[in-house]
Amino acid sequence: MSAGDQKNGGDKPGDTVPVAEVWPEVERAECLARGAALKWASGVFCRPEHLERLSQYKKRESQRTASIHTRLKSMVQSYLEGVGWGLEQLQEARSELKDVSHALKKAGLESSQNAEGVKSLERLREVSVNHCQLLAAVSNLPRLYSVRSMVLETERLVESRRLLEAHARLMDLERWQDDILWQLHGAPGTTGSALSTEDQELVAKYFSGVGQLVDALGKELWAVVSSALALARQNPTPFVSAVRIVEREEALDQALLEERGGTGSNSRPLPPGRPRCWRACFFQVLEEAVSARFRSVSYLHTRGPGLAGHLSALQHATMADLGTVRHLLEHCVPPHYRLTGAYLRASHRCLQAHLAQVSSWDLESGETFAVLNWVLHIYNSPDMMGHPELVANMEKEELGPLISTEGLEQLQIKYVQSVRKSVSEWMHKALQVELQDWQRDQEPDTDHEGFYQTSLPTIITQMLEENARVALMIGESLRDQTIQMGLYEMENLLNRFREALVEFGKEHRRDLSSNKNKFYLHYLLASISNCIILKKSTESLQQQQSSRSAGQFSRTPPNPLAALDRAVRRACRLVMDQLLLDLQPFLPGLLTRPWLVQGDPTPKLCHVLERHLELYGRVRPPCRQRLQEEAQWLMVVEYVRALMQKRLVCRSAEERRQLAQQMVQDDQLFREILHGLEGDGSVPEVNPLALLPVLADFIRLKDPSMLTLEVSGLAAKYPDISEEHVSVLLDVRGDVSRDIRGAVLDLLEQSAPPLPAGYRPIFTDILVPPSTMAFCLPTAKCA
C-alpha cells in the first residue's frame, strides 16, 4: 500500500488502522527518504537549464525501482518455498512419532508378561554357578597342594641366585593364582556376581608366599644390577640373567595390558602387582648405583689441595666405568637399552649434583680454579666426554651444562674475590717491605741499566701478570675480571704509596738534624723509577683486556694511571723540595755585594745542582728528563727571586756592568753543568736559563731612555712578568728617573699580552717583597 493510498483510505469511516500507526518506523523512514530525495533534487536541478535532463533522471530511477521490486519478489518467493518445505517435514515427523509410540507400548506389554518366566530360572542360575565353582576347585586341588612346596623350592633357587629358574617357577605360581581368582570371579559370559572380599582375602593368604618371592627376586635382581660394573669384569652371567628376567616381565606387562586393559564387566582384571615396570626400575637402580659412588665421597678428603686430586680421581673413575659399560655391559643388553647413553645421563646428573655441592663450599682461589678448569676444559676434553668413542652417544643425548651459566658466574665471582683478598694482602706486605727499605742505611738496588729500583714493582708486576695468565687458562672473561680486579688493587696501592711518600717526606723534615735518612733522596728517585715500571705493567694489563669487556662492569672503571701520575708528581715535588733544601744555605749570599766581588756562593750552588742532576740520571726516562727540567726551573726561579729581593742596588754604571757580567758568568756555569743534558735532548723547548742573559742585558743597558723598548721585548718573551717585577728591576738599576719609570710601567700596563697556549709561567711563582717605605703621601698616582 502506497502512502497516497493510506492517506485516501484513512478518510473513510470504518477503515482499518493505517500502517503508520502500526509501524511508526515506516512513516519515519518515508520522511527520511523524502528529505534525501529533496536534497538530491535541489542539488541536481539548481539551475533552470538543468531541467532538460529531468526525463533522463526519471527514466533511470524508474528502472532502479523496477529492479528493486523484482528482487524483493524473488526473495519473498524463496522464503515462502522454505516455509512450505518445513511444514511438510513437521507433518512427516509427527506421523513417525505416532508409530514409535505404538511400538514402545507393545514392547512394554510383552516385557511385563515375560518377567514371571525369568523368576523361575533364578534357581537354575544359582545351581550352575555353584557347579562351576566346585568344578574349578576340583581341577585346582593338585596345584593348591603343590603351592607351598613350589614356594620353598623357588626361595631356594633365589637364594642360590639361579634367577632364571626361580623366575620360571614364580611365573607358574602367579599364573595359578590368576586362574583361581578368575574362576572364583566367574568365567566370561556368566552373570555371576563379582568376587567377594572374603574370597579375595582367602586366596591372597594362601598365595602370600608368592608376593614375598617377587620381593626377594627383585631384591636379588637389583643387587646384581647395582654391582654390574664389578660383575662385568669377572662373570657377567648374573647380569645377563637379570636383564632377561627384566625383559620377560616387561613383555608380560605389555601383554596383560593389551589383553585386559578393558573396563567392561566381563574384562579380566590384572593380576596383583601388575604392571611391575621392572625395566624402568632397572635404569633407576643403575642411576642409584652411580650416585652411590658420589655419596661415599668424604667432605674432608676433598677440601684444600685434595680437591684437585679428587676431581682427577672422578675423571679416571668415570672414564673407567664408561669403558666397562661401552665394551662389556653394552653387549649384555638389547640394543634399544642404549646403556652407554643411560650411564652417561646418570653420571652427568650425579656430577651436576656433586659439583653443585662442592661449589656451595667456602672455596679458596686454588680450589675454585680447579673446579672451573675441570668443568670448562677437562670434562669436555678428548680425555673425558670429548672422547672419540663417546661423541656419537653425546650427540644423541641432551645432557646440558655441568654447571649452569649462573653457577659459573658465581664461581668466577668467588674466584675473583678470593684472588682479590690474596692480592690485597700481598700488596700490603710488599708496601710494608718497601717502607722498611726506605729506612736502610745504604743506596737502593740498581737494575742492569743502572736505574734505581726496589723489589716492590717486581713483586706487584709478577703477581698481577701471573694471576692474569692463570685466569686466562679458564677463559677470557675470567682473565678480564681478574685484570680489572688487579687494576682496582693497583689504584688502591698507589694511593697508599703516595700517602707513604708524603709521610716519608714529613719524617725526613722532622729529623733533619739527626741525619737519620742519609739516602732519602735516593729512595725518592727509586720510587719514581718504580712508578714507571708499574705504569708499563699497567698498560700491558690494560692491553690484554678484550674490547668487549669494557661495558661489563657496573662499577666505575679503575684508573691506576691517574693514581700513578699523582704518585709521581708527589715524589717529584719531594725531590724538588730536597733540592731547594740543599740549596737553601747558599741562596742568601746570592746577588749580594760579596757575591759581586768574589762570585761566591755560585760554585757551591753549582756543586749541589750537579750532584742532584747526577742522581737524577738513575731515574728511568721520561721522569729523568722531567726532574732535570724541574731542577733548571727551580734554580732560575730562586736566582730571580734573589734578584727581586734587591739585596744589591747599583750605584753607578760600573756596578751595573759588573752585576750583568757576573750574572752572565753564573749563567755560563749553570749551562756547563747542564751541557751534558743537551746531547740527550733533555733540555726543554723553553729553556729557563735564557732568562738570565735577558735580565743581564736589561741591567747592562746604558741609555735609560731605551728601557721602554727593552721592557717591551721582555714582556713579549715572558708575558707573565708583572709591574712589580719590572719596578724591582728598575730599582736594581738605580738610575731610572720618575718619568721613565712611569712611562715604562704605563707601557707595560697597556701592552699586557695574554699567556700563549703551552707557555709555562716563571714570574708567577716569584713573589715581590713589599716596599719598605716609611711614609707615602696619598697622591693621585698612588691612589
Buried (B, 14 or more C-beta within 10 A) or exposed (E): EEBEEBEEEBEEEEEEEBBBEEEEEBBEEBEEEEEEEEEEEEEEBEEEEEEEEEEEBEEEEEEEEEEEEEEEEEEEEEEEEEEEEEEEEEEEEEEEEEEEEEEEEEEEEEEEEEEEEEEEEEEEEEEBBEEBBEEBEEEBEEBEEBBEEBBEBBBEBBEEBBBEBBBBBBBBBBEBBBBBBBBBBBEEEEEBEEBEEEBBEEBBEBBEBBBEBBEBBBEBBBEBBBBBBEBBEEEBEBBBBBBBBBBBBBEBBEEBEEEBEEEEEEEBBBBBEBBBEBBEBBBBBBBBBBBEBBEEBEEEEBBEEBBBEBBEBBBEEBBEBBBBBBEBBBEBBEEEBBBBBBBBBBBBBBBBEBBEEBBEBEBBBBBBBBBBBBBBBBBBEEEBBEBEEBEEBBEEBEBEBBBEEEBBEBBBEBBBEBBBEBBBEBBBEBBEEBBEBBEBEEBBEEEEEEBBBBBBBBBBBEBBBEBBEBBBEBBBBBBBBBBBBBBBBBBBBBBBBBEBBEEBBEBBEEEEEEEEBEBBBBBBBBBBBBBBBBBEBBEBBBEBBEEEBEEEBEEEEBBBBEBBBBBBEBBBBBBBBBBBBBBEEBBEBBBBEEBBEEEBBBEEBBBBBBEBBEBBBBBBEEBBBBBBBBBBBBBBBBBBBBBBBBBBEBEEEEBBBBBBBBBBEBBEBBBEBBEBBEEEEBBBEBBBBEBBBEBBBBBBBEEBEEBBEBBEEBBEEBBBBBBBBBBBBBBBBBBBEEEBBEBBBEBBEEEEEEEEEEEEEBBEEBEBEEEEEEEEEEEEEEE
